[in-house]
Amino acid sequence: MKNQIKITTEIFLYGIIFFLAGILRLILLGKIPLIETEASWAYQAWQIWKGESTRPGSMIGYLSLTEALFTIFGSGNIVARFWPALAGSFIIWIPYYFRDRLGRIAALVLAAGFALDPALVSLSRMADSPIPALVFLLLFAAAFHHNRLNWSLLFIFMALFSGPAFWLGAVVVGVTLLLSNILGYLDFKEYVHSKFNDFQNYQNRFWSAAGEFFLPALVVLGIGSFFFSQYQGLSAWMASLPEFLMSWLTPSGVSALKVLAALVLSNPLINIFGVLGFLAAWRQNDQVGKIFSLWFGFSLLLVLMYPGRETADLIWVVVPLWVGSAKELV
């Protein structure tokens, strides 16, 4: 009974944090006019809503859901920014699903940090935000961690539908796992093998498994096809990989010094506590802390070296910094 009360209280606290995260991301969402890059994506969604002939861009998730919102509520700045803001609010639930590795108190602190972080809040309030790519990639990892293969399918496709930002995040997470496996902090092969043991169960109960996968697959197909009105979206998302590869050949004009300054000035406290947390992890042989310190080091190096860098790419650096900060604060 005590454990049940504790879990109920814990979920209630996450609910409060989620409500706060939503308020910060949605309040006065349409007050500032759309900037040029935001307007280009919002205009594409508006064209699709109006039935004009246009080739969808690679951010199919944004275009499809924003077009649907235009259909329900009409066009406007608030509606154009609503989907990234809503998706950004769900980031606070990721620590909840990894609390077995992070610790319950550290996970709560991390959720509060995600809710309040200036960079994560401000980027969630932009129509062309990479936030959905970050959130859905991490939700995919959470679903996979809990053996929910059906939801893993949904989240990985929603991440893919989020545009080129997904590929930058995939490189960061993939290389972090590879380094962690090489250094012995994570037996990735054994971890994946243990998660896929449930496949045998799915084979033994085919119709039950088909039912579990039906809804996520329907959502993916619905969003990818603009709710079965334009099937170009089912293939348009694949352009995100060539776009990402081309960004390595096309400098953005944003200097590495500017990106580094943005990291230091946006929230100096998490830089201090995050680095202290990483140092403590190495002193105490905390494998989770070591893995996130590798994530931080590689993601920062990658963003600074990446020719197509934008300050928005710092979201991949902010996440491990907050993990280190939460563990250090606790």
C-alpha positions as CSV (number, residue, x, y, z in Angstrom):
1,M,0.0,0.0,0.0
2,K,2.8,2.4,0.8
3,N,4.4,1.8,-2.6
4,Q,1.0,2.4,-4.3
5,I,0.6,5.8,-2.4
6,K,4.2,6.7,-3.4
7,I,3.6,6.0,-7.1
8,T,0.3,7.9,-7.1
9,T,2.0,10.9,-5.5
10,E,4.9,10.7,-7.9
11,I,2.6,10.6,-10.9
12,F,0.7,13.6,-9.5
13,L,3.9,15.6,-9.2
14,Y,4.7,14.7,-12.9
15,G,1.2,15.9,-13.8
16,I,1.9,19.3,-12.1
17,I,5.2,19.6,-13.9
18,F,3.6,18.6,-17.2
19,F,0.9,21.3,-16.7
20,L,3.6,23.9,-15.9
21,A,5.6,22.8,-19.0
22,G,2.4,23.2,-21.2
23,I,1.6,26.6,-19.8
24,L,5.2,27.9,-20.4
25,R,5.1,26.7,-24.0
26,L,1.5,27.7,-24.9
27,I,1.0,31.0,-23.2
28,L,1.0,34.0,-25.6
29,L,2.1,31.6,-28.3
30,G,0.9,33.9,-31.2
31,K,2.0,37.2,-29.8
32,I,5.2,37.4,-31.8
33,P,4.9,37.2,-35.6
34,L,6.4,34.2,-37.4
35,I,10.0,34.6,-38.5
36,E,10.9,33.7,-42.1
37,T,11.8,30.1,-41.5
38,E,8.7,29.5,-39.5
39,A,6.5,31.2,-42.1
40,S,7.8,28.9,-44.9
41,W,6.7,25.8,-43.0
42,A,3.4,27.3,-41.9
43,Y,2.7,28.5,-45.5
44,Q,3.3,24.9,-46.8
45,A,0.7,23.6,-44.3
46,W,-1.6,26.4,-45.3
47,Q,-1.2,25.5,-49.0
48,I,-2.1,21.9,-48.2
49,W,-5.1,23.0,-46.2
50,K,-6.3,25.1,-49.1
51,G,-5.9,22.2,-51.5
52,E,-3.2,23.8,-53.5
53,S,-0.7,21.7,-55.5
54,T,2.5,21.7,-53.6
55,R,5.3,19.2,-52.8
56,P,5.5,18.5,-49.1
57,G,8.7,19.1,-47.3
58,S,10.4,16.5,-45.1
59,M,8.8,17.7,-41.8
60,I,5.7,15.6,-42.5
61,G,4.7,15.5,-38.9
62,Y,4.5,19.2,-38.6
63,L,2.8,19.8,-42.0
64,S,0.2,17.0,-41.5
65,L,-0.8,17.9,-38.0
66,T,-0.7,21.7,-38.6
67,E,-2.9,21.2,-41.7
68,A,-5.4,19.3,-39.6
69,L,-5.4,22.0,-36.9
70,F,-6.0,24.6,-39.7
71,T,-9.0,22.6,-40.7
72,I,-10.4,22.6,-37.2
73,F,-9.4,26.0,-35.9
74,G,-8.5,28.1,-39.0
75,S,-5.0,29.5,-39.7
76,G,-3.1,31.8,-37.3
77,N,0.2,32.1,-35.5
78,I,-1.0,30.2,-32.5
79,V,-2.2,27.2,-34.6
80,A,1.0,27.3,-36.7
81,R,3.1,26.9,-33.5
82,F,0.8,24.6,-31.6
83,W,2.2,21.2,-32.5
84,P,5.9,21.8,-31.6
85,A,4.7,23.5,-28.3
86,L,2.5,20.5,-27.5
87,A,5.2,17.9,-28.4
88,G,7.8,19.9,-26.4
89,S,5.6,19.6,-23.3
90,F,5.8,15.8,-23.4
91,I,9.5,15.8,-22.8
92,I,8.9,15.9,-19.0
93,W,7.6,12.3,-19.1
94,I,10.9,10.9,-20.5
95,P,12.6,11.0,-17.1
96,Y,9.6,9.2,-15.6
97,Y,10.1,6.2,-17.8
98,F,13.9,6.1,-17.0
99,R,13.5,6.6,-13.3
100,D,14.7,3.0,-12.7
101,R,18.1,4.0,-14.0
102,L,18.2,7.7,-12.9
103,G,16.6,7.4,-9.5
104,R,13.2,8.6,-8.6
105,I,14.2,11.9,-7.1
106,A,16.7,12.7,-9.8
107,A,14.1,11.9,-12.5
108,L,11.7,14.4,-10.9
109,V,14.4,17.1,-10.8
110,L,15.2,16.3,-14.4
111,A,11.6,16.6,-15.4
112,A,11.3,20.0,-13.7
113,G,14.5,21.0,-15.5
114,F,13.1,20.0,-18.9
115,A,9.9,21.9,-18.1
116,L,11.8,25.2,-17.2
117,D,14.9,25.2,-19.4
118,P,14.9,28.4,-21.4
119,A,16.3,26.8,-24.6
120,L,13.8,23.9,-24.6
121,V,10.9,26.3,-23.8
122,S,11.8,28.9,-26.5
123,L,12.5,26.3,-29.2
124,S,9.2,24.6,-28.4
125,R,7.4,27.9,-29.3
126,M,8.8,27.9,-32.9
127,A,7.0,26.4,-35.9
128,D,10.2,25.0,-37.5
129,S,11.5,23.6,-34.2
130,P,13.6,20.4,-33.9
131,I,12.0,19.7,-30.6
132,P,9.6,17.0,-31.9
133,A,12.6,15.1,-33.3
134,L,14.2,15.2,-29.8
135,V,11.1,14.3,-27.9
136,F,10.0,11.4,-30.1
137,L,13.5,9.9,-30.4
138,L,13.7,9.8,-26.6
139,L,10.1,8.5,-26.3
140,F,11.1,5.7,-28.7
141,A,14.0,4.9,-26.4
142,A,11.7,4.9,-23.4
143,A,9.1,2.6,-25.1
144,F,11.8,0.2,-26.2
145,H,13.3,0.2,-22.7
146,H,9.9,-0.9,-21.4
147,N,9.4,-3.6,-24.1
148,R,6.6,-1.7,-25.8
149,L,7.4,-2.5,-29.3
150,N,4.1,-1.2,-30.7
151,W,4.7,2.3,-29.2
152,S,8.3,2.1,-30.3
153,L,7.1,1.9,-33.9
154,L,4.9,4.9,-33.5
155,F,7.5,7.1,-31.8
156,I,10.3,6.2,-34.2
157,F,8.2,7.2,-37.2
158,M,7.1,10.4,-35.5
159,A,10.7,11.2,-35.0
160,L,11.5,10.4,-38.6
161,F,8.6,12.6,-39.6
162,S,10.2,15.5,-37.8
163,G,12.8,16.3,-40.5
164,P,16.6,16.4,-40.7
165,A,17.0,17.1,-37.0
166,F,16.2,13.5,-36.4
167,W,19.3,12.4,-38.2
168,L,21.6,14.7,-36.1
169,G,20.0,13.2,-33.0
170,A,20.3,9.7,-34.3
171,V,24.1,10.2,-34.9
172,V,24.5,11.6,-31.4
173,V,22.6,8.8,-29.7
174,G,24.1,6.1,-31.9
175,V,27.7,7.1,-31.4
176,T,27.1,7.5,-27.6
177,L,25.8,3.9,-27.4
178,L,28.7,2.7,-29.5
179,L,31.3,4.4,-27.3
180,S,29.5,3.2,-24.2
181,N,29.6,-0.3,-25.5
182,I,33.3,-0.2,-26.5
183,L,34.3,1.2,-23.1
184,G,32.2,-1.4,-21.2
185,Y,29.6,0.9,-19.7
186,L,26.8,-0.8,-21.6
187,D,26.4,-4.2,-23.1
188,F,24.3,-3.0,-26.0
189,K,24.1,-6.4,-27.7
190,E,22.8,-8.1,-24.6
191,Y,20.4,-5.2,-23.8
192,V,18.9,-5.3,-27.3
193,H,18.7,-9.1,-27.2
194,S,16.8,-9.0,-23.9
195,K,14.3,-6.5,-25.3
196,F,13.6,-8.6,-28.4
197,N,12.8,-11.7,-26.4
198,D,9.2,-10.7,-26.5
199,F,9.1,-11.3,-30.3
200,Q,8.6,-15.0,-29.6
201,N,5.5,-14.1,-27.6
202,Y,4.1,-12.0,-30.4
203,Q,4.6,-14.9,-32.8
204,N,2.7,-17.2,-30.5
205,R,-0.3,-14.8,-30.3
206,F,-0.5,-13.3,-33.8
207,W,-4.0,-11.8,-33.6
208,S,-3.4,-10.2,-30.3
209,A,-0.1,-8.8,-31.5
210,A,-1.7,-7.5,-34.7
211,G,-4.3,-5.7,-32.5
212,E,-1.6,-4.0,-30.4
213,F,0.3,-2.8,-33.5
214,F,-2.9,-1.7,-35.4
215,L,-3.4,1.6,-33.7
216,P,0.2,2.9,-33.8
217,A,0.4,1.8,-37.5
218,L,-2.9,3.5,-38.3
219,V,-1.6,6.8,-36.7
220,V,1.6,6.6,-38.6
221,L,-0.2,6.0,-41.9
222,G,-2.7,8.7,-41.1
223,I,-0.2,11.4,-40.4
224,G,2.1,10.3,-43.2
225,S,-0.7,10.6,-45.7
226,F,-2.2,13.8,-44.4
227,F,-5.0,11.8,-43.0
228,F,-5.5,9.9,-46.2
229,S,-5.9,13.0,-48.4
230,Q,-2.3,13.2,-49.8
231,Y,-0.2,10.1,-50.0
232,Q,3.0,12.0,-51.0
233,G,3.8,12.4,-47.4
234,L,4.5,8.7,-47.0
235,S,7.6,9.1,-49.1
236,A,8.4,12.9,-48.6
237,W,9.9,12.3,-45.1
238,M,12.7,10.3,-46.7
239,A,14.1,13.6,-48.1
240,S,15.2,14.4,-44.6
241,L,18.3,12.2,-44.9
242,P,19.6,13.8,-48.1
243,E,18.9,17.2,-46.6
244,F,20.9,16.3,-43.5
245,L,23.8,15.0,-45.7
246,M,23.8,18.1,-47.8
247,S,24.0,20.3,-44.7
248,W,27.5,18.9,-44.2
249,L,28.4,20.5,-47.5
250,T,26.5,23.8,-47.0
251,P,27.7,26.0,-44.2
252,S,24.9,27.7,-42.3
253,G,26.9,30.9,-41.6
254,V,26.5,30.4,-37.8
255,S,29.9,30.4,-36.2
256,A,30.9,27.7,-33.6
257,L,31.8,30.6,-31.2
258,K,28.2,31.9,-31.4
259,V,26.8,28.4,-30.7
260,L,29.2,28.0,-27.7
261,A,28.3,31.4,-26.4
262,A,24.6,30.5,-26.6
263,L,25.2,27.4,-24.6
264,V,27.1,29.2,-21.9
265,L,24.7,32.2,-21.6
266,S,21.3,30.5,-22.0
267,N,21.5,28.7,-18.7
268,P,24.9,29.0,-17.0
269,L,23.8,27.0,-13.9
270,I,23.2,23.7,-15.7
271,N,26.7,24.0,-17.3
272,I,28.2,24.2,-13.8
273,F,26.1,21.6,-12.1
274,G,26.2,19.4,-15.3
275,V,29.9,19.3,-15.4
276,L,30.1,18.7,-11.7
277,G,27.7,15.8,-12.1
278,F,29.8,14.3,-14.8
279,L,33.0,14.5,-12.7
280,A,31.1,12.9,-9.8
281,A,30.0,10.1,-12.0
282,W,33.5,9.3,-13.0
283,R,34.7,9.5,-9.4
284,Q,31.9,7.2,-8.2
285,N,32.0,4.9,-11.2
286,D,28.3,5.7,-12.0
287,Q,27.8,4.1,-15.3
288,V,24.6,6.1,-16.2
289,G,26.5,9.3,-15.5
290,K,29.4,8.2,-17.6
291,I,27.2,7.4,-20.5
292,F,25.6,10.8,-20.4
293,S,29.0,12.5,-20.0
294,L,30.0,10.8,-23.3
295,W,26.8,12.0,-24.8
296,F,27.6,15.5,-23.7
297,G,31.1,15.5,-25.0
298,F,30.3,14.0,-28.4
299,S,27.2,16.1,-29.0
300,L,29.1,19.3,-28.2
301,L,32.0,18.4,-30.4
302,L,29.6,17.4,-33.2
303,V,27.6,20.6,-33.1
304,L,30.7,22.7,-33.1
305,M,32.2,20.8,-36.1
306,Y,28.9,20.5,-38.0
307,P,28.9,23.0,-41.0
308,G,25.1,23.3,-41.0
309,R,25.0,24.1,-37.3
310,E,22.3,26.2,-35.8
311,T,21.9,27.3,-32.2
312,A,18.8,25.1,-32.1
313,D,21.1,22.0,-32.4
314,L,22.2,22.7,-28.8
315,I,19.1,20.8,-27.6
316,W,21.1,17.6,-28.0
317,V,23.7,19.0,-25.7
318,V,21.3,20.4,-23.1
319,V,19.6,17.0,-22.4
320,P,22.8,15.3,-21.0
321,L,23.7,18.5,-19.2
322,W,20.4,18.4,-17.4
323,V,20.9,14.7,-16.5
324,G,24.2,15.5,-14.9
325,S,22.8,18.5,-13.2
326,A,19.8,16.5,-11.7
327,K,22.1,13.8,-10.4
328,E,24.5,16.3,-8.9
329,L,21.7,18.4,-7.2
330,V,20.2,15.2,-5.7
